[in-house]
Amino acid sequence: MDKKQLEKIISDKIDAALKANDTPKKFFITENGRGVVDGGDLYNAVLKEVLSVMKVALADIIEEVVAKPTAKISTKK
């Protein structure tokens, strides 16, 4: 499995989890004092960016863990 396939699987799982999780609306105040409601354009842009970074990081972590050689087994008797 290559990195693109791994990222696709992670992306699908995260998307499914987001759809299954009905979160209540939240209100945020930005640095400039602008109010942002979750589900708004700014919130969705930040969420998309954070999830994008997380997907790449998870794919790298999984790829690294899978690529590590297992413990060496001694063949000496």
Secondary structure, DSSP 8 states (H G I E B T S, - for coil): --HHHHHHHHHHHHHHHHHH------EEE-TTS-EEETTSHHHHHHHHHHHHHHHHHHHHHHHHHHHS---------
